[in-house]
Amino acid sequence: MKRIVPGVMMMVLAAGCGIEDANTTAEKTETPASVLARVERDNGNVVEFLELADGEVMVMEAGVYPNPPAAIDGIGPAAAWSKLTGRSDVPQALGIAQQRYELMRTSPRDAEGATERGESIFKDGLAAGSTSAAAYGPCDITWFQDNFCNAAYDWKMCLTNWGGGAYAQRGGVDYHKTAVCPTSGNVTLNIKDQVIRNVGAGGYLWYYRSGTNFDFRADVDNASGDTFHFAVNLNY
């Protein structure tokens, strides 16, 4: 039985448009993720490979609507890099992280001490639309759902034209696919206080991670007065 666990939103102040790094408080930048490699796609989207901790490799793409996201979700970091570049000579830092990633997959962590199993979603504000409403603007609802919501997962959430902020978290996760796309204003995506990015209307961010029994947490902050789409898809 899945149990809802209360959560607390943390609001931060940031400004800007499009996709950029967020300069936030010192507390939020003490343990930044390491950028292992970076690929610029032909359509202008940028894919980064980040290591949150040893072997915890995350693949993130920053794009501009309606550029399609890369078809790389669900494959390992090195395989994703090779698919994007057409090359087999994986950068050294990514190759070393890939080895740690494979070790984690073959030697699952003990679940004891991890975040308690169960989802936690806190939604601050009211939906400004619905999943069936047409939205023609910086991020069309149908486009967002087709790319980030309409698939089978063990658990998923798809908020559209939402306002105020949102988060989701769960322990014992083996795979996730997460995305945010503002429809007005600018929001901040905070990934475990290690990757913090601003996303402006007209831009989007999505990322995924595969592994074994890890803790997932994603927050959409700085969204007061703004609206956005937010998708969280988890397998465990």
N, C-alpha and C positions, 0 to 999 in steps of 0.2 A: 504494500500500500504506500503510495507516495504522499508525503506530508509537506504542507506548506510551512515554511519557516520565515518568520518576520525578518525584515531587513531594514537598513537605514540608508537613505540617499546622502551622498556627499556632493554638494554643489560647488563648482569652481568657476571663476571668472576668466573668460578668454574671449578673444575676438579674432575676426579674420574671415576669409572665405576660401573655398576650394579645399585642398588638402595640404596640411602643413604640420610641423611639430608644434606642440603646445608648450610654452614656457610657463610652468605652473610652480607651485610651492616647492621648497626644498624637500619637504617630506615625501613628495611624490616623485622626486627625481633621484633619490638616494640609491635605488637599485634598478637602473634602466636595463632593458634587454640589450644584448649585443647584436649588432647588425652583421650577419655573416656574409651576405651577398645581396646584390641588387640588380634587377633586370628591368630595362625600359622596353616595353612592348611597342610594336609598330603603331598601335592606335594611341600612344601617349600614356597609357596606364603604366604604373610602376609597381613591380612586385619585389618585396623584400623578404629575406629569410632571417628570422630573429631567433635567438636562443634565450629563453627566459631563465633557464638554469641548465646545468649539465644534462644534455640529452633532450631537453624540452624545447624542441624546434617548432616554431610557428611560421606559417607562410601567410603574408598579408599583401593584399593588392589595393592600391589607391587608384581610383578611376574617376572618370567624368561621364555622367549620364549623357547619352545612352550607349556609350562604349560597352560592349559585352565583356563580362569578366572572363579571365582565362579558365580554360577547362582543365584544371589541375587538382581540384579538390579530391581528397581520398587517396592520393599517392604520396610516397615518401618525399622528403625535402630534396634529396639529390636527384630523384627521378623527375620531380617538378622542374628543377633547374634545367636539366637536360632537355625536357620537353619544350620549355620556353626558348632555349637558346639553340637547340639542335646540336649541342656539343656534349661530349662525354668527359671532358677534363674539368671536373667539378672544382671550384675554388678550394684551396687548402682548408680554410677555416670551416667551410660548409662540410667538407669531407670528414674532418675530425668530429664535428658535431653529429654528422650522420652515423659515425661509428658509436658514439655515445647513445644516440637515438635507438639504434638497433639493439644495443645492450639492454636498454630499458625495456624494450618490447619483449625480449627473451627472458628477462629477469624481473617479473612484475613486482611492484612495490607492495609492501604490507599495507593493507587498508587501515590498520589501526593508527589513529592519530590524524587521519585525513578528515576533510570536511564531512560531516554526517550526511549520509545518503538522503536525498530529498531535494526537490527544487525550491528555489526561493525567488520570487519575483515581486518587486515593489514598483508600482506605477503611480507616479505623482502627476495628476492632471487629468484632463478629460480628452477622449478621442475627438478629433476634429473631423473625422470622416469614418468610413467603414470599409471593410475589405471588398465590398461589391461596388463601391463608388468609383467612377472614372476620375482620374487625376491627370491632367495634362499640364506639365510644368517641369520643374527641376528633376523630379523623380516619379515617373508614372507608376501607379499601384500595380497594374498588371505586369509591367516589366519587372518590378521588384519581386513580386510573388513568383513569377516564372523562373527567375534566376536564383532566388534565395529561400523560398518558402514551400513550393509545391514538390515535396519529395517525402519518402517514408523514413522516419527516424523513431527511436525509442521515445523521445519527448521533444516537442518543439513549441515555439511561440512565434507568432508573426503579428506584430503591431503595425498598423498603417495609419498615417496622418495622426500620430500620437503627439501629445504635448507634455512638457514638464520634466520628463526624465524617466528612466527605467533601468532595471538591472536584472540579471539572472545569474544563478550560481548553482553548482552541484558538485559533489564529490564522487569518486569512482567512475570518472568518464574515460572512455576509450577513444572517442572521436567527437569533434564538434565543428560546426560551420556557422559562423556568426557574421552579420552584416548590418550596417547602418547607412541610411541615405536621407539627408535632410530635405524637406520640402519647402521650408522657409527658415531663414536665419542660419545660425551656426551652432553646432553642438560639439561636445568633447567626448571622445571614446576613450575610456580608461580600462585597460586590461591589467588587472591585478597590481595596479600602481607601478607597473614596469614599462608599459607602452602607453603613452598618452598623446593622442592626436586630435587636432581640430579638424572638423569636417564642415564645409560650408555648402549651402544650397547649390545644386549643380554638380556636387562631387559625391563620391561614396567610398566606403571602406568595407572590405570583407576579409575574413581570415579563417584559417582552419588549422587544426592540429590533430595528429594521430598519436596514439601512445597506449599506455596501459595504466588504468586506475589513477588518473591525475585529477587535480582539483580545477574546476572551471569557474571563472568569474568575469563578467563583463558589465560595465556601467555606461550608460549614456547620461552625461552630466551637462551642466551649462545650457539647459534647454528651456529655461523659463521664457515663455512668450514665443517659442519656436515650435515647429512641428517636424516630425521625422518618421521614417519607417525603420523598424528594428526587428531583425530575425535572429532567433537562436535555435539551432538544431543539434541535439545531443544523442549519441549512442553510448550505451554503457553495458 
